[in-house]
Amino acid sequence: MTLLTSPFAKEPAFNHGQAPRTAVLYCNLGTPDAPTTPEVRRFLSAFLSDPRVVEVPRLIWLLILHGIILRFRPAKSAAKYATVWLPEGSPLKIWTEKQAKLLQGWLAQRGHDVQVRYAMRYGSTSIASQLDALKADGTTRVLILPAYPQYSATTTASLFDAVYQWAATVRNLPELRFINRYADDVRYIAALAGTVQRHWKVNGNPDVLVMSFHGVPERTLHLGDPYHCECLKTARLLAEQLGLTTDQYKVTFQSRLGRAKWLEPYTEPTLIAMGKAGVKRVDVVCPAFTSDCLETLEEIDQEAREAFLQAGGQQFNYIPCLNDDPAWITALCDMTQQHLQGWPTQIAPDGSVLAASKAAALARGAKQ
């Protein structure tokens, strides 16, 4: 006789006297565990194997990925990671973890009994492992909060895929809610504007403010991905908040991969052209990144800086990401509260009521 095995993981022990709990899972892209070739190879393998990230026929892409890219790129990327690595670890991990802790504290100050954890789409502290931990804690409601302000299938949808993949292995699912985007949220825009304004108050204004967003292949725009439009909307709203005219700021896209055409204009070539054209000072801000990381600290503050100065520019200033800025944490808290509405997060469970419920369940034959 063949025994059928269940596709579902074993459920954590259930206690009838346990109060339902609410949690927020704050999710970012991920990072290698160390700036070494093996760790970067492991991270890139997971990241670049995601069909949401690279939309190329599967077999062809896997041959390219494992036959070429993962043989040469990890060592080069590891050297770049080493230039931004901190004693505590990866900047992305440090900032994401800190944002989650600050959000937890902010919500508690406002009377919410909500647990906040952070998770990464790729690498350690995975979404599945954090959802498992929340479920083991008795969590019955989870709000998924991406660290990505602008929606893209390559980031936001991929993150949701990981949640759905976990859900497919779970018998007793918690309620799930998802925040898709906040590219035009007034609180996010105000926090962004605040970081720029404080920088200008100390350093004066540039000739041009460059808003560099992470790039995606151009074909995704034609296939219906809203990312490009949302980036332009964020840029327009930020410029309005700062009182800039159209000739005082420039929108660009960075982090190209491969030979395909990506969203244009590209950041580094634009900066080179500006330097050659006589633009003396540029300030660069990266609105699509809420935490400083390799793409901002190395690609922009090192590589793009050098390219602009070598092209004839005289002053290059990188304006850091939102990171732990109080206005940003407040904005996160406000958006979280908005999406938690309807869940009883401010009602402290009555111990006597829970005890009575447990006693009634056990009296009717329920198991502990």
Summary of the structure (lengths in Angstrom):
residues: 368
radius of gyration: 23.0
end to end distance: 33.0
largest distance: 82.7
contacts: 1145
relative contact order: 0.15
helix: 49%
strand: 16%
